[in-house]
Amino acid sequence: MASRKATIVVDAGLATAYNSVPQSRQKAARKAMQLVLSNALRQEEKQERSKKQIRQSLKIRSAWLSKKESELMTRINRGLTPDNQVRYLELREKRENETLTSKEEYELSQIIESLEDIWADRLEALLKLARLRKMTPQQLMNQLQIEPYSNGQ
């Protein structure tokens, strides 16, 4: 490993205290500072290597999917917006508790209609991607770790 030099700005009080102790203690303090700096540099280098590996991994993954596959995967992974998901769960709970107003019932039906559209599009995209990859939809679901839908969730 190549040696690197760095200049560190030190508080004046700390510098005065350092200069007032015997040289043997200064030497121990220098070694301690070098150790801390060395560990910090190693940590920085590890982080840079990790970032580089992540960037390379992302490049490789994006190279794996064609444009068509990417579009289909986007459709497969699409869902309700986070706000709509929260609202859906709230309304569903109100329906189970039988405290749903007629306005909320209409709102719930609209969200369910959106969900049905999303699921129909997801299924269509899943079938197209399976056909494109020359595999059964079940094999593709296993590969993508997609669990079959269950109403009992």
Helices and strands as residue ranges (DSSP letters): H 12-20, H 23-64, H 67-77, H 82-96, H 102-132, H 137-143
